[in-house]
Amino acid sequence: MINFCTLFDINFITQGLTMYESLKEHCDDFHLYIFAFCQDSYELLTKLNLEKVTVVSLNEFEDEELLRVKPTRTQGEYCWTCSSSTIKYCLEKFNLASCTYIDADLYFYSNPKVLIDEMGDKSVLITEHRYSPGYDQTEISGKYCVQFITFKNDKNGLNVLNWWRNACIDWCYSRVEEGKFGDQKYLDDWAEKFEGVHVLENLGGGVAPWNVGQYGVFKENNKLKLVEIDTQKKFEFVFYHFHSIKILESGKISPEAYNFYNIGFLKQNLIYKSYIKKLIEMSKKLNKINNKILVIKKLPFKINFKKIRKFIIQAKFSKNGYLKIFGHYIVKPKN
């Protein structure tokens, strides 16, 4: 049994439940603890009575220390403040052997068990941003991303977790200050500072707008896979972090990542378009149950697939089977 936890309010419930559906599709044996960060989300999640889910309300979760700092934080900053505390709550309340915190805007393409298995006898698993050249924000956002982070319920795991929780309660804001930023910059020196910390090596975990340019995306047996451009190493696509996708009041989706990162039309098609369709389906499903959910109406982009297909057919591939198109690489299709 793999135990996950996540947190979101009603404004992020569409992404959170789309993430849950991807876990159901690819992970055979798991349980997800969802921390509902508003009453609307708690009531809706309870009404859904989801298989493999335990819903935790703020009334159950918040302790004196969290409530003391809550008025000093924005909603986003408070969510960051609480990420470590959700893991601690799950380990202690439900007596779990381990727990993995996952961001609600992740989407899984294969079983994440392979990522957790990689840590072996280590007690903490962290993932790097792996920034592409030109997008390196290590000095601001940190070397590591609090998108997928595992703690075992043992001496080394609890030592790191308690230190992190205390640090976040002391300071967790959306600004750079004395080498700190949110809950994330705290992770920068964990591998050297603490015993039992493992840095994920599997490239399939942690693919995101800030690093997807390093990879080619292709389909094999109707399944998305990746290839590292520099090494030509193919690997399984485990999860993508759909950072900065916002649902506007108009019902449209604003993928703000497009404004900062060069995603490329083909990756919009293979990765983003299918995910956004799933968000649309989820929003419609939730709206039938609770009309407070905003129904997504339109995709944020249009792609001329006939034009792209014609371009690929006419293009000349390099000897190693790659073609650079719209700023990104694709793999030569099989004959």
C-alpha positions as CSV (number, residue, x, y, z in Angstrom):
1,M,0.0,0.0,0.0
2,I,1.4,3.4,-1.0
3,N,0.0,6.3,1.1
4,F,-0.3,9.7,-0.5
5,C,-1.5,13.0,0.9
6,T,-2.5,16.3,-0.9
7,L,-4.3,19.5,0.0
8,F,-6.6,21.9,-2.0
9,D,-9.7,24.0,-1.6
10,I,-12.8,24.3,-3.9
11,N,-10.8,26.4,-6.4
12,F,-8.4,23.5,-7.1
13,I,-10.7,20.6,-6.7
14,T,-11.0,19.9,-10.4
15,Q,-7.2,19.5,-10.7
16,G,-7.0,17.5,-7.5
17,L,-9.6,15.0,-8.5
18,T,-8.2,14.7,-12.0
19,M,-4.9,13.8,-10.3
20,Y,-6.7,11.2,-8.2
21,E,-8.2,9.6,-11.3
22,S,-4.8,9.3,-12.8
23,L,-3.6,7.5,-9.7
24,K,-6.5,5.1,-9.9
25,E,-5.7,4.3,-13.5
26,H,-2.0,3.5,-12.9
27,C,-1.5,2.7,-9.2
28,D,-3.0,-0.6,-8.1
29,D,-2.6,-0.4,-4.3
30,F,-2.7,3.1,-2.8
31,H,-4.7,5.4,-0.5
32,L,-5.0,9.1,-0.8
33,Y,-5.5,11.5,2.2
34,I,-7.1,14.7,1.0
35,F,-6.9,17.7,3.2
36,A,-9.9,19.9,2.4
37,F,-8.9,23.5,2.8
38,C,-12.4,25.0,2.8
39,Q,-15.8,23.9,3.9
40,D,-17.2,23.7,0.3
41,S,-14.4,21.3,-0.7
42,Y,-14.9,19.2,2.4
43,E,-18.7,18.9,1.8
44,L,-18.3,18.0,-1.9
45,L,-15.5,15.4,-1.3
46,T,-17.5,13.8,1.5
47,K,-20.5,13.6,-0.8
48,L,-18.5,12.0,-3.5
49,N,-17.5,9.1,-1.1
50,L,-14.4,8.3,-3.2
51,E,-12.8,4.9,-3.2
52,K,-9.3,4.9,-1.8
53,V,-9.7,8.4,-0.2
54,T,-9.9,9.7,3.3
55,V,-11.0,13.3,3.6
56,V,-9.6,15.4,6.4
57,S,-11.2,18.7,7.4
58,L,-9.4,21.7,8.6
59,N,-11.1,21.3,12.0
60,E,-9.5,17.9,12.4
61,F,-6.1,18.9,11.1
62,E,-5.2,22.4,12.4
63,D,-3.4,22.5,15.7
64,E,-2.5,25.5,17.9
65,E,0.7,26.3,16.1
66,L,-0.9,26.3,12.7
67,L,-3.8,28.4,13.9
68,R,-1.4,30.9,15.5
69,V,0.4,31.7,12.2
70,K,-2.6,31.3,9.9
71,P,-3.6,35.0,10.1
72,T,-0.1,36.1,9.1
73,R,-0.1,34.1,5.8
74,T,-2.0,34.4,2.5
75,Q,-4.1,31.4,1.4
76,G,-1.2,30.2,-0.8
77,E,1.4,30.8,1.9
78,Y,-0.7,28.9,4.4
79,C,-1.0,26.0,2.1
80,W,2.8,25.9,1.8
81,T,3.1,26.2,5.6
82,C,0.9,23.2,6.0
83,S,2.5,20.8,3.4
84,S,4.9,19.3,6.0
85,S,2.2,19.2,8.6
86,T,-0.2,17.1,6.4
87,I,2.5,14.4,6.1
88,K,3.2,14.5,9.9
89,Y,-0.6,14.3,10.6
90,C,-1.0,11.2,8.3
91,L,2.0,9.4,9.8
92,E,0.9,10.0,13.4
93,K,-2.9,9.9,13.1
94,F,-3.1,6.8,10.8
95,N,0.1,5.1,12.0
96,L,1.5,4.9,8.5
97,A,4.9,3.4,7.6
98,S,5.4,6.1,5.1
99,C,3.6,8.9,3.3
100,T,4.2,10.8,0.1
101,Y,3.0,14.4,-0.3
102,I,1.9,15.1,-3.9
103,D,0.8,18.5,-5.4
104,A,-2.8,18.5,-6.7
105,D,-1.7,19.6,-10.2
106,L,0.3,16.5,-10.9
107,Y,-0.9,13.9,-13.4
108,F,0.4,10.4,-13.5
109,Y,1.1,8.5,-16.7
110,S,2.5,5.3,-15.1
111,N,2.8,3.8,-11.6
112,P,4.7,6.0,-9.2
113,K,5.7,3.0,-7.1
114,V,8.9,2.9,-9.1
115,L,9.9,6.3,-7.7
116,I,9.3,5.3,-4.1
117,D,11.1,1.9,-4.5
118,E,14.2,3.8,-5.7
119,M,14.8,5.3,-2.2
120,G,15.5,1.8,-0.9
121,D,16.4,1.9,2.8
122,K,16.6,5.7,2.8
123,S,14.0,7.7,4.8
124,V,13.3,10.7,2.7
125,L,12.8,11.1,-1.0
126,I,13.1,14.5,-2.7
127,T,12.9,15.5,-6.4
128,E,15.0,18.1,-8.3
129,H,13.6,20.8,-10.5
130,R,16.1,19.8,-13.2
131,Y,15.8,23.3,-14.8
132,S,16.5,23.6,-18.5
133,P,19.2,26.1,-19.5
134,G,17.6,29.6,-19.5
135,Y,15.0,28.7,-16.9
136,D,17.2,28.1,-13.9
137,Q,15.5,29.6,-10.8
138,T,17.5,27.7,-8.2
139,E,18.5,30.9,-6.4
140,I,14.8,31.9,-6.0
141,S,12.7,28.7,-5.9
142,G,15.3,26.2,-4.8
143,K,17.1,23.2,-6.3
144,Y,14.3,20.8,-5.2
145,C,10.5,20.9,-5.8
146,V,7.9,20.1,-3.1
147,Q,5.8,18.3,-5.7
148,F,6.5,14.7,-4.7
149,I,8.2,14.1,-1.4
150,T,8.2,10.9,0.7
151,F,8.9,10.5,4.4
152,K,9.2,7.2,6.3
153,N,7.9,6.9,9.8
154,D,11.3,6.2,11.2
155,K,14.0,8.1,13.2
156,N,15.7,9.8,10.2
157,G,12.4,10.5,8.4
158,L,10.8,12.1,11.5
159,N,14.0,14.1,12.2
160,V,13.8,15.8,8.8
161,L,10.0,16.2,8.8
162,N,9.9,17.8,12.3
163,W,12.7,20.2,11.4
164,W,10.9,21.2,8.2
165,R,7.5,21.7,9.9
166,N,9.1,23.9,12.6
167,A,10.9,25.9,9.9
168,C,7.7,26.4,7.9
169,I,5.7,27.5,11.0
170,D,8.5,30.0,11.8
171,W,8.7,31.4,8.3
172,C,6.9,30.5,5.1
173,Y,6.1,33.4,2.7
174,S,6.0,34.0,-1.0
175,R,9.1,36.1,-1.1
176,V,12.8,35.7,-1.1
177,E,14.4,36.5,2.2
178,E,17.8,35.5,3.7
179,G,18.0,32.4,1.4
180,K,14.4,31.3,2.1
181,F,11.4,31.1,-0.2
182,G,8.1,29.4,0.9
183,D,8.5,25.9,2.1
184,Q,10.8,24.9,-0.8
185,K,14.2,26.5,-0.3
186,Y,14.5,24.7,3.0
187,L,15.2,21.5,1.0
188,D,18.4,22.8,-0.7
189,D,20.9,21.3,1.8
190,W,18.9,18.3,3.1
191,A,21.1,15.8,1.3
192,E,24.2,17.1,3.1
193,K,22.5,18.2,6.4
194,F,20.5,15.1,7.3
195,E,21.0,11.3,7.2
196,G,18.8,9.1,5.0
197,V,17.9,11.6,2.3
198,H,17.7,10.3,-1.3
199,V,17.5,12.5,-4.4
200,L,15.4,10.9,-7.1
201,E,17.3,9.8,-10.1
202,N,14.4,8.6,-12.3
203,L,13.8,11.3,-14.9
204,G,10.2,10.2,-15.4
205,G,9.3,11.7,-12.0
206,G,9.2,15.5,-12.0
207,V,8.7,16.4,-15.7
208,A,7.4,20.0,-15.8
209,P,7.3,23.2,-17.9
210,W,10.7,24.2,-16.6
211,N,12.5,21.1,-17.9
212,V,10.3,19.4,-20.6
213,G,12.4,21.1,-23.3
214,Q,15.2,18.6,-22.5
215,Y,13.0,15.7,-23.6
216,G,11.3,14.3,-26.7
217,V,7.8,13.0,-26.2
218,F,6.5,10.1,-28.2
219,K,3.8,7.4,-28.2
220,E,4.7,3.7,-28.0
221,N,1.9,1.1,-27.7
222,N,-0.5,4.0,-27.2
223,K,1.4,5.2,-24.2
224,L,3.4,8.4,-23.8
225,K,7.1,8.0,-23.3
226,L,10.1,10.3,-23.1
227,V,13.6,10.4,-24.4
228,E,16.4,12.6,-23.0
229,I,17.8,14.6,-26.0
230,D,21.4,14.8,-24.8
231,T,21.8,11.1,-24.1
232,Q,19.1,9.6,-26.3
233,K,18.0,7.6,-23.3
234,K,14.4,6.5,-23.4
235,F,12.4,6.3,-20.1
236,E,8.9,5.9,-18.7
237,F,6.8,9.0,-18.2
238,V,5.7,8.8,-14.5
239,F,4.2,12.2,-13.8
240,Y,3.9,15.7,-15.2
241,H,3.6,18.8,-13.0
242,F,1.0,21.1,-14.7
243,H,2.2,24.2,-13.0
244,S,0.4,27.5,-13.6
245,I,-2.8,26.3,-15.2
246,K,-5.6,28.4,-13.9
247,I,-9.3,28.2,-14.5
248,L,-10.7,31.7,-15.1
249,E,-14.1,33.0,-14.2
250,S,-15.0,33.0,-17.9
251,G,-14.7,29.3,-17.9
252,K,-11.5,29.4,-20.0
253,I,-8.2,27.9,-18.9
254,S,-5.2,30.2,-18.6
255,P,-2.0,28.1,-19.0
256,E,0.3,30.8,-17.7
257,A,3.3,28.4,-18.2
258,Y,3.0,29.1,-22.0
259,N,3.9,32.8,-21.3
260,F,7.1,31.9,-19.6
261,Y,8.3,28.5,-20.9
262,N,8.7,27.4,-24.5
263,I,6.4,24.4,-24.3
264,G,6.1,23.8,-28.0
265,F,3.0,23.0,-30.1
266,L,3.6,19.2,-30.2
267,K,4.0,19.0,-26.4
268,Q,0.9,21.1,-26.0
269,N,-0.9,18.4,-28.1
270,L,0.6,15.3,-26.6
271,I,0.7,16.4,-23.0
272,Y,-1.4,19.5,-22.3
273,K,-4.4,19.0,-24.6
274,S,-5.3,15.6,-23.2
275,Y,-4.9,16.8,-19.6
276,I,-7.1,19.9,-20.2
277,K,-9.8,17.7,-21.8
278,K,-9.8,15.7,-18.6
279,L,-10.1,18.9,-16.6
280,I,-13.2,19.8,-18.7
281,E,-14.7,16.3,-18.1
282,M,-14.1,16.5,-14.4
283,S,-15.5,20.0,-14.1
284,K,-18.7,19.0,-15.8
285,K,-19.0,15.9,-13.6
286,L,-18.6,18.0,-10.4
287,N,-21.0,20.7,-11.6
288,K,-23.8,18.1,-11.8
289,I,-23.2,17.5,-8.1
290,N,-22.5,21.0,-7.0
291,N,-23.1,24.0,-9.1
292,K,-20.4,26.0,-7.2
293,I,-17.9,24.3,-9.4
294,L,-16.9,26.4,-12.5
295,V,-17.5,24.5,-15.7
296,I,-14.5,24.8,-18.1
297,K,-15.8,25.7,-21.5
298,K,-12.9,26.2,-23.9
299,L,-9.4,25.0,-24.6
300,P,-6.8,27.7,-24.5
301,F,-5.2,27.0,-27.8
302,K,-5.9,25.6,-31.3
303,I,-3.5,23.5,-33.3
304,N,-3.5,22.8,-37.0
305,F,-2.8,19.1,-36.8
306,K,-3.0,18.6,-40.5
307,K,-0.3,21.2,-41.1
308,I,1.9,19.6,-38.4
309,R,1.5,16.1,-39.8
310,K,2.3,17.3,-43.3
311,F,5.4,19.1,-42.0
312,I,6.6,15.9,-40.2
313,I,6.1,13.8,-43.3
314,Q,8.1,16.2,-45.5
315,A,10.8,16.9,-42.9
316,K,14.3,15.3,-42.9
317,F,15.2,13.5,-39.7
318,S,18.7,13.4,-38.3
319,K,20.7,10.2,-38.3
320,N,19.8,9.5,-34.7
321,G,16.1,9.8,-35.5
322,Y,15.2,13.2,-34.1
323,L,13.7,16.3,-35.6
324,K,13.6,19.7,-34.0
325,I,10.2,21.3,-34.6
326,F,8.7,24.4,-33.1
327,G,11.7,24.6,-30.7
328,H,11.4,21.0,-29.4
329,Y,12.5,17.6,-30.5
330,I,10.3,14.7,-31.6
331,V,11.1,11.1,-32.4
332,K,11.0,9.7,-35.9
333,P,7.8,7.6,-36.2
334,K,8.2,3.9,-37.0
335,N,7.4,3.0,-40.6
